Amino acid sequence: MPAAPGPFEQVYTTHVVGIYRFVYARVGNRPDAEDLTAQVFIRAVEQLDTSREPRQIAAWLYRVAQNAVADHWRAFYRLPVVGIDHVAPGWEPAEEPPDAPAARDGATSDRLRHLLDTLPDRYRRVLELRFLERLTVAETASAMGISHGNAKVLQYRALRRAALLGEAGDG
Amino acid sequence: MADERDPRAERFARYLDALTEGGRPSPGDVAGDGEAEMAQLAAEMAAAASQAGDPDPAFVEQLRRRMRAADDGVAAVQVPPPIRDARAVPGGRARWRLTRRQLLQSGIGAAAGVAAGVIGVTLAQRPAARPTLGGDGELVAGEGFWAEVALLDELPDGSALRFTTPAFDGFVVNDGGEVRALSSVCTHMGCTLSYRPDWRDLRCPCHGASFDLEGRLANGRRTWRDNPYRGDARAYPIELPDLVRPRVKVEDGRIMVWTAQA
């Protein structure tokens, strides 16, 4: 075993949790978050100059992560990624890079909260039950006193409305 | 609202179920106009509500080993081309490690393998090779070195791990106790395959090709009549070459993949 970690391992140790959280917040599931996190660090091995300033390294990593997420959505759903993320291409982290994404994710929550609050009651309710309280479709249906099939239709319509609102809100 | 069933909502509900149950959602369930934006929004909400924002320690350790390998020079792409004058690696019996400098100075090639006392794993005897473009069974090369990609302990039966070496991106899989390495590049258009443990296949996100753990197209038309692929409504429309399979060996519980060098 190595006496001291090498430069890549050091960069990795410093940033793996932050990058993972950053990615997870955008794809919402562990398998994809792990794949994208791995992609970021493999790209780092190929392209990152570890002798750069720590701040520059952090900025580089988060930019690569940002692009990896965008590519993920593009490749899987064949659409241009618009509005879903508000990080400018040249986004640079604050003084403490690992904290910066966490702060941003707080902003993301605020945005989602605001979005939910602008939805009609039943739409808001179904999304809260499904995603914030993590109920299954069956549990949601029973909590709302509707059929299983209706709960699926309702969550579909609620998301559609929310996605449209989100888009409008970006302008 | 009356009890209604909407096929779109039913399909999309499968995506949401996978998302909220912690699985990998299938892009195939996101097909309609505007549904991609809905999927992204759902993903963000699922993430915002989740307390599971931290990575799995096993994942972190596995990726760490890849970083360490990079530090060691195994994956150092900055390494200039041919390496000659092979020299035994000191301490080869323990974890195989080299500094980038050593990698530059010494050819690792066959010598490292011999010095470390190689025990090759038995690979499945494949049926008579079919002509392919992408690869014809094992990839065997002259110059190169063995890169450690995972520990056997981390690869229980039916699992797969992704690895990257300077020359190659692939999976090591444990198929009923037999360890194999397979390219992760779809032989159709080069998209990156994902391993699906439930199906024991490598699936292409672009057009839905599935490769079995011997690297053969599993949902192609040729085999469809006798053996339609579970879960797919239709056969993959064209035949594809097999996945490339580099050489692999297990040594002291470590899985090593042969990495060719130009």
HADDOCK unambig.tbl for C-alpha pairs under 7 A between the chains (distance, minus, plus):
assign (segid A and resid 6 and name CA) (segid B and resid 71 and name CA) 5.41 0.50 0.50
assign (segid A and resid 7 and name CA) (segid B and resid 71 and name CA) 6.68 0.50 0.50
assign (segid A and resid 8 and name CA) (segid B and resid 67 and name CA) 5.68 0.50 0.50
assign (segid A and resid 8 and name CA) (segid B and resid 68 and name CA) 6.97 0.50 0.50
assign (segid A and resid 8 and name CA) (segid B and resid 70 and name CA) 6.92 0.50 0.50
assign (segid A and resid 8 and name CA) (segid B and resid 71 and name CA) 5.90 0.50 0.50
assign (segid A and resid 9 and name CA) (segid B and resid 64 and name CA) 6.60 0.50 0.50
assign (segid A and resid 9 and name CA) (segid B and resid 67 and name CA) 5.25 0.50 0.50
assign (segid A and resid 9 and name CA) (segid B and resid 68 and name CA) 5.67 0.50 0.50
assign (segid A and resid 17 and name CA) (segid B and resid 54 and name CA) 6.47 0.50 0.50
assign (segid A and resid 17 and name CA) (segid B and resid 55 and name CA) 6.52 0.50 0.50
assign (segid A and resid 20 and name CA) (segid B and resid 55 and name CA) 6.36 0.50 0.50
assign (segid A and resid 21 and name CA) (segid B and resid 53 and name CA) 5.61 0.50 0.50
assign (segid A and resid 21 and name CA) (segid B and resid 54 and name CA) 6.27 0.50 0.50
assign (segid A and resid 24 and name CA) (segid B and resid 47 and name CA) 6.41 0.50 0.50
assign (segid A and resid 24 and name CA) (segid B and resid 53 and name CA) 6.62 0.50 0.50
assign (segid A and resid 25 and name CA) (segid B and resid 44 and name CA) 5.87 0.50 0.50
assign (segid A and resid 25 and name CA) (segid B and resid 47 and name CA) 4.88 0.50 0.50
assign (segid A and resid 25 and name CA) (segid B and resid 48 and name CA) 6.39 0.50 0.50
assign (segid A and resid 26 and name CA) (segid B and resid 43 and name CA) 6.49 0.50 0.50
assign (segid A and resid 26 and name CA) (segid B and resid 44 and name CA) 5.38 0.50 0.50
assign (segid A and resid 27 and name CA) (segid B and resid 43 and name CA) 5.24 0.50 0.50
assign (segid A and resid 27 and name CA) (segid B and resid 44 and name CA) 6.50 0.50 0.50
assign (segid A and resid 28 and name CA) (segid B and resid 19 and name CA) 7.00 0.50 0.50
assign (segid A and resid 28 and name CA) (segid B and resid 43 and name CA) 4.37 0.50 0.50
assign (segid A and resid 28 and name CA) (segid B and resid 44 and name CA) 5.78 0.50 0.50
assign (segid A and resid 28 and name CA) (segid B and resid 46 and name CA) 5.44 0.50 0.50
assign (segid A and resid 28 and name CA) (segid B and resid 47 and name CA) 4.31 0.50 0.50
assign (segid A and resid 29 and name CA) (segid B and resid 19 and name CA) 6.06 0.50 0.50
assign (segid A and resid 29 and name CA) (segid B and resid 22 and name CA) 5.74 0.50 0.50
assign (segid A and resid 29 and name CA) (segid B and resid 23 and name CA) 6.67 0.50 0.50
assign (segid A and resid 29 and name CA) (segid B and resid 24 and name CA) 6.49 0.50 0.50
assign (segid A and resid 30 and name CA) (segid B and resid 22 and name CA) 6.48 0.50 0.50
assign (segid A and resid 31 and name CA) (segid B and resid 23 and name CA) 6.88 0.50 0.50
assign (segid A and resid 31 and name CA) (segid B and resid 24 and name CA) 5.67 0.50 0.50
assign (segid A and resid 32 and name CA) (segid B and resid 24 and name CA) 6.63 0.50 0.50
assign (segid A and resid 38 and name CA) (segid B and resid 63 and name CA) 6.71 0.50 0.50
assign (segid A and resid 45 and name CA) (segid B and resid 70 and name CA) 6.50 0.50 0.50
assign (segid A and resid 46 and name CA) (segid B and resid 77 and name CA) 6.08 0.50 0.50
assign (segid A and resid 76 and name CA) (segid B and resid 27 and name CA) 5.79 0.50 0.50
assign (segid A and resid 76 and name CA) (segid B and resid 205 and name CA) 6.70 0.50 0.50
assign (segid A and resid 77 and name CA) (segid B and resid 27 and name CA) 6.57 0.50 0.50
assign (segid A and resid 77 and name CA) (segid B and resid 36 and name CA) 5.80 0.50 0.50
assign (segid A and resid 109 and name CA) (segid B and resid 48 and name CA) 6.18 0.50 0.50
assign (segid A and resid 131 and name CA) (segid B and resid 45 and name CA) 6.12 0.50 0.50
assign (segid A and resid 131 and name CA) (segid B and resid 46 and name CA) 5.26 0.50 0.50
assign (segid A and resid 131 and name CA) (segid B and resid 49 and name CA) 6.57 0.50 0.50
assign (segid A and resid 132 and name CA) (segid B and resid 49 and name CA) 4.96 0.50 0.50
assign (segid A and resid 134 and name CA) (segid B and resid 20 and name CA) 6.85 0.50 0.50
assign (segid A and resid 147 and name CA) (segid B and resid 3 and name CA) 6.46 0.50 0.50
assign (segid A and resid 149 and name CA) (segid B and resid 3 and name CA) 6.58 0.50 0.50
assign (segid A and resid 149 and name CA) (segid B and resid 4 and name CA) 6.15 0.50 0.50
assign (segid A and resid 149 and name CA) (segid B and resid 5 and name CA) 5.57 0.50 0.50
assign (segid A and resid 150 and name CA) (segid B and resid 3 and name CA) 5.90 0.50 0.50
assign (segid A and resid 150 and name CA) (segid B and resid 4 and name CA) 6.06 0.50 0.50
assign (segid A and resid 152 and name CA) (segid B and resid 9 and name CA) 5.69 0.50 0.50
assign (segid A and resid 152 and name CA) (segid B and resid 10 and name CA) 6.40 0.50 0.50
assign (segid A and resid 152 and name CA) (segid B and resid 13 and name CA) 6.10 0.50 0.50
assign (segid A and resid 153 and name CA) (segid B and resid 6 and name CA) 6.49 0.50 0.50
assign (segid A and resid 153 and name CA) (segid B and resid 9 and name CA) 5.18 0.50 0.50
assign (segid A and resid 156 and name CA) (segid B and resid 9 and name CA) 5.54 0.50 0.50
assign (segid A and resid 159 and name CA) (segid B and resid 38 and name CA) 5.44 0.50 0.50
assign (segid A and resid 160 and name CA) (segid B and resid 38 and name CA) 5.81 0.50 0.50
assign (segid A and resid 163 and name CA) (segid B and resid 37 and name CA) 5.92 0.50 0.50
assign (segid A and resid 163 and name CA) (segid B and resid 38 and name CA) 5.46 0.50 0.50
assign (segid A and resid 163 and name CA) (segid B and resid 41 and name CA) 6.60 0.50 0.50
